[in-house]
């Protein structure tokens, strides 16, 4: 089975079972648990390879596709000029 399609397969099965009803907040964690119980998630190598492919671990800035990152059009604020307000609640 193609592990990338596994979440889609779980959703398709749920929609067929419920005759295409929306997935509510109580059902979603159960479906997520189904995914976590699959071999795709239990297999440590799949998880490690996924992080390596993204460049997150081990950190490899060259493997990150910056074109897929949302760009912020606002200028960057210098953190030394930002004032922090602390509110104490008694």
C-alpha positions as CSV (number, residue, x, y, z in Angstrom):
1,X,0.0,0.0,0.0
2,X,1.2,3.5,-0.8
3,X,1.6,5.1,2.7
4,X,1.1,8.6,1.3
5,X,-2.4,7.7,0.3
6,X,-3.3,6.1,3.7
7,X,-4.9,9.2,5.2
8,X,-7.0,9.6,2.1
9,X,-8.0,6.0,2.3
10,X,-9.1,6.3,5.9
11,X,-11.2,9.4,5.0
12,X,-12.7,7.6,2.0
13,X,-13.7,4.6,4.1
14,X,-15.3,6.9,6.7
15,X,-17.3,8.8,4.1
16,X,-18.6,5.6,2.6
17,X,-19.5,4.2,6.0
18,X,-21.4,7.4,7.0
19,X,-22.8,8.1,3.5
20,X,-20.7,11.2,3.1
21,X,-21.6,13.0,6.4
22,X,-19.3,15.6,7.7
23,X,-16.6,14.4,10.2
24,X,-17.3,16.0,13.6
25,X,-14.9,16.9,16.4
26,X,-15.6,13.7,18.3
27,X,-15.0,11.4,15.3
28,X,-11.8,13.1,14.0
29,X,-9.5,11.9,16.9
30,X,-10.7,8.4,16.3
31,X,-9.8,8.6,12.6
32,X,-6.4,10.1,13.5
33,X,-5.8,7.3,15.9
34,X,-6.5,4.8,13.0
35,X,-3.7,6.5,11.1
36,X,-1.3,6.4,14.0
37,X,-2.0,2.7,14.5
38,X,-0.9,1.8,10.9
39,X,2.5,0.5,10.0
40,X,3.3,3.7,8.1
41,X,3.5,5.6,11.4
42,X,4.8,2.8,13.6
43,X,7.8,2.3,11.2
44,X,10.5,4.5,12.6
45,X,12.3,4.6,9.3
46,X,9.3,6.2,7.5
47,X,9.1,9.0,10.1
48,X,12.9,9.7,10.0
49,X,12.9,9.7,6.2
50,X,10.0,12.1,6.1
51,X,11.8,14.6,8.3
52,X,15.0,14.2,6.3
53,X,13.2,14.9,3.1
54,X,11.9,18.2,4.5
55,X,15.3,19.3,5.7
56,X,14.1,19.7,9.2
57,X,16.2,16.9,10.7
58,X,19.1,16.9,10.5
59,X,18.8,20.5,9.7
60,X,19.8,21.1,6.1
61,X,18.8,24.7,5.0
62,X,19.7,23.9,1.4
63,X,17.0,21.2,1.2
64,X,14.2,23.6,2.2
65,X,12.1,24.7,-0.8
66,X,11.7,28.4,0.1
67,X,9.3,28.9,-2.8
68,X,6.7,26.9,-0.9
69,X,7.0,29.1,2.3
70,X,4.5,31.9,2.7
71,X,6.1,35.2,2.2
72,X,5.4,38.1,4.6
73,X,5.1,41.5,2.8
74,X,5.6,43.4,6.0
75,X,9.0,44.6,7.1
76,X,10.8,42.7,9.8
77,X,10.7,44.3,13.3
78,X,13.9,44.5,15.2
79,X,13.4,42.5,18.4
80,X,15.5,45.0,20.4
81,X,12.9,47.8,19.7
82,X,9.9,45.8,20.7
83,X,8.4,46.6,24.1
84,X,6.9,43.7,26.1
85,X,4.1,44.4,28.5
86,X,3.6,42.0,31.5
87,X,0.3,42.0,33.3
88,X,0.2,40.5,36.7
89,X,-3.1,39.0,37.8
90,X,-3.6,38.7,41.6
